[in-house]
């Protein structure tokens, strides 16, 4: 088969060439040539030797048992018979065992060989054996395969046939990019769909092996824009935002401009702790309550903290909140996690505590390390009320002249719009943590740019936006309160080159050696400050009637997507 899908090459032998000898006849000839006697005679000798010696030994052992003679005492003739029995057994096992295994390979080879000969093709012997061997044999052959296109074509065929698992290509080949190229080609042939337009080159696939993505076939390009400077707590930050939504970066940048012209914004970290809540079950509700009282007893906290903190140099247990549902107990552990987002860290600490508790509560059945009381990647009131990750409040006072010049609106209009839209409107909709205009827009863009978990945008975007007239109604006080921003500056996607560069732009790359946890806390305040700017700009655009006009200008494509895809 040619590398290109849907084409094939047929090689016809010249008139002087003879068809290749079938593999079975070749194997038989080599086997018979290696033996000093004809094959049937050799087999007969060893068959006779095996059964006659076995019969002789059985008779001898019967006589010994009748005469009370120990079986381990053997004569010279018995010793010779035992050695002959072993030798004949090894011969028969080796000869017929190998022939039995070879018969499957030869049979499959002959079938494929016959099909190729019927089509007029002459199959290369190495490729023929590789394509028709069992998966285990194929796995042994893969490490020795070279990187030329012909060998890659053979491996693609093996993946399509299922002889080599697609997920094992990196391990078998030892070359991540080559594995991606082969998996990609196999996928296109299996599905009949082209991946043209999905980039392959220009990415370090070794950097995601066993940590960021399994079975990659390429990478998605997301443009990264910059907005800023954001003047926050007396420092300036240029904020990277990865998005495909036109107007988002421009709108956030306008918010930064207004905040900067008004003297900047200030932020406060209310709490910092990642949570994990296992669920355990007891034979009775009273036993579940007994453990709840034990955990919530202040005198037992140090013991639990000692077991929890053994899991990491940075994980430090802060508190445990319990909730009972019948015979089931949910324990919400909260701990500091340094500069890591901390999900794995807190999970390991929880496992340590559960093992300790089972020694005193052997009737406790651990149902799951996560019982959704955490709550991770889902909108939940517990995160909105108690917080998860970093709880941040950010505020600014926007001067009246700035509102008129930059945002083309005024204080009274914004205050009224915020009350009717972000507060009353969200309440009418039954919102949970969604008392804002578009906090998730900014959170998602920064998360993707800096290597955070995009799915945690769900709870990280919990935000209530407040606006109030101050200074005798001349200026606007605006604030955003975000109780569960879940970010980290080490681990996961933060280690990738592009995301690491964006963190470096913000000055929060990696872990802080002097003040562990300070980089991730600073990143959380930058997220909140960016949300503050985004809320201000969007609300002003709605109030002044600029929303539709700006989106028609910056967020509408005239390209024919069907033509681009083809």
Secondary structure as GFF3:
##gff-version 3
##sequence-region A 1 566
A	DSSP	alpha_helix	23	33	.	.	.	ID=ss1
A	DSSP	alpha_helix	39	66	.	.	.	ID=ss2
A	DSSP	alpha_helix	76	118	.	.	.	ID=ss3
A	DSSP	alpha_helix	125	132	.	.	.	ID=ss4
A	DSSP	alpha_helix	135	142	.	.	.	ID=ss5
A	DSSP	alpha_helix	149	161	.	.	.	ID=ss6
A	DSSP	three_ten_helix	166	168	.	.	.	ID=ss7
A	DSSP	alpha_helix	169	173	.	.	.	ID=ss8
A	DSSP	alpha_helix	176	191	.	.	.	ID=ss9
A	DSSP	three_ten_helix	205	208	.	.	.	ID=ss10
A	DSSP	beta_strand	224	232	.	.	.	ID=ss11
A	DSSP	beta_strand	235	242	.	.	.	ID=ss12
A	DSSP	alpha_helix	248	261	.	.	.	ID=ss13
A	DSSP	beta_strand	266	281	.	.	.	ID=ss14
A	DSSP	alpha_helix	285	296	.	.	.	ID=ss15
A	DSSP	three_ten_helix	298	300	.	.	.	ID=ss16
A	DSSP	alpha_helix	301	309	.	.	.	ID=ss17
A	DSSP	beta_strand	316	325	.	.	.	ID=ss18
A	DSSP	beta_strand	328	336	.	.	.	ID=ss19
A	DSSP	alpha_helix	343	360	.	.	.	ID=ss20
A	DSSP	beta_strand	365	368	.	.	.	ID=ss21
A	DSSP	alpha_helix	381	386	.	.	.	ID=ss22
A	DSSP	beta_strand	389	398	.	.	.	ID=ss23
A	DSSP	alpha_helix	400	402	.	.	.	ID=ss24
A	DSSP	pi_helix	403	407	.	.	.	ID=ss25
A	DSSP	alpha_helix	411	418	.	.	.	ID=ss26
A	DSSP	pi_helix	419	425	.	.	.	ID=ss27
A	DSSP	alpha_helix	426	428	.	.	.	ID=ss28
A	DSSP	beta_strand	434	435	.	.	.	ID=ss29
A	DSSP	alpha_helix	439	450	.	.	.	ID=ss30
A	DSSP	three_ten_helix	454	456	.	.	.	ID=ss31
A	DSSP	alpha_helix	457	460	.	.	.	ID=ss32
A	DSSP	beta_strand	463	470	.	.	.	ID=ss33
A	DSSP	beta_strand	475	485	.	.	.	ID=ss34
A	DSSP	three_ten_helix	492	495	.	.	.	ID=ss35
A	DSSP	alpha_helix	497	506	.	.	.	ID=ss36
A	DSSP	alpha_helix	518	543	.	.	.	ID=ss37
A	DSSP	alpha_helix	547	554	.	.	.	ID=ss38
A	DSSP	alpha_helix	561	565	.	.	.	ID=ss39
###
